[in-house]
């Protein structure tokens, strides 16, 4: 009996956190007749068919690779099987990452964000990404004061009202960073995605709350005021299928793996890493999520304000599917414009065919939400 490592995603119907289960699984190769079938097939092909030597070598290698892949069941490494996204209307486009300075003046923050989005669109961006908590100072004291009831409509949520209006006026898609959201007696750290028609396409509540304690460096507990989200978020847009994470979500590779298995071509992480973890982990995590899943990763941070209670690292970045940094900046305010070309995903997945090389006989990623909905 070989162990099977199963990654279970968070789900609306089950646990609100990603969890691991390690349990024994029956071997797919325990049947000796099954193993002999592949050996016999390869032997008979070589002994009974007459081909030129070069052709025979190619066929033998091909058969060997095929039978090898069948023996470790790569298609079983994702449960349900990995999904293919629909072809987006646009496969090559400009993305803008708006690294903005945030103040205690909410109205100013909203106007400033709008101005940045407009400037990004003028520069040709079809997708604009804003930072984490762009309408409020990043603090547990501020979250309740600046929170908006998104579900109550635009009158109760001036921040999302602006995003909807500007997305429609400029005919662009906006990944609206995140803002504190009030829902009943709970607060969330929430990202809203708006399409070119101005409609809300998706809402992601931060799943992994930022609770850390590095003595002498930084201590922060989002869980003092915020509630964790329970649902992974992928959304089909005019610029492809996008997975959404917020800041600390990037540390959990299971979520990115799940998004890749759902067919995401791009993962956007609005995030505000700090001066302790930022220099060491920010770029490292982005490149790891991108190269492991062979897709694009975009991050957007607030600009650094050394007078603030929480000082952001900055360095908003776009990473390509080969782990290459395509565009980045330092810590000041900036609008980064870069290009995404989804044909690069196909190229890199052909270069490194990881999807066909996974061992479904050893481990599985189980998307609980998708599984329960089928």
Secondary structure, 3 states (H helix, E strand, C coil): CEEEEEEECCCCCCCCCCEEEEEEECCCCCCHHHHHHHHHHHHHHHHHCCCCHHHHHHHHHHHHHHHHHHHHCHHHHEECCCCCCCCCCCCEEEEEEEECCCCCCHHHHHHHHHHHHHHHHHCCEEEEECCCCCCCCCCHHHHHHHCECHHHCHHHCHHHHHHHHHHHHHCCEEECCCEEEEECCEEEEEEEEECCCCCEEEEEECCCCCEEEECCCEEEEHHHCCCCCCCCEEEEECCEEEEEEEHHHHHCHHHHHHHHHCCCCEEEEECCCECCCHHHHHHHHHHHHHHHHCCEEEEECCCCCCCCCCCECCCCEEECCCCCEEEECCCCCEEEEEEEECHHHHHHHHHCCHHHCCCCCCEEEECHHHHHHC
